[in-house]
């Protein structure tokens, strides 16, 4: 099952993205989600298929969400995921914290 998707980024939250089928655009996204997301900024279009790997999302979950609800929301990573090792890295470089 291949899908041609448009990917939008949120102007309100860094690294939050909305995947929608290009043919439907944003028509199936609930208004409350769009309000919280902010005015969507089109990033790029992409062909998704079960064979394609995504950097931060499970392709099967993305395709299932597109099929069931017409969109997939990619949330930003939890803060502790990307700052967890920061002090350790700074100490190794002998930089003041």
PEMOJO-V396749 format. One record per backbone hydrogen bond with DSSP energy under -1.0 kcal/mol. CO is the residue of the C=O (numbers start at 1). NH is the residue of the N-H. If there is no record, write none. Layout:
<<CO/NH> <CO/NH>>
This chain:
<<3/48> <4/22> <5/46> <6/20> <7/43> <7/44> <8/18> <9/41> <13/16> <16/10> <17/74> <18/8> <19/72> <20/6> <21/25> <24/27> <26/29> <30/34> <31/35> <32/36> <33/37> <34/38> <41/9> <44/7> <46/5> <48/3> <49/52> <58/62> <59/63> <60/64> <61/65> <62/66> <63/67> <64/68> <65/69> <65/70> <72/19> <74/17> <78/81> <79/83> <85/89> <86/90> <87/91> <88/92> <89/93> <90/95> <91/94>>
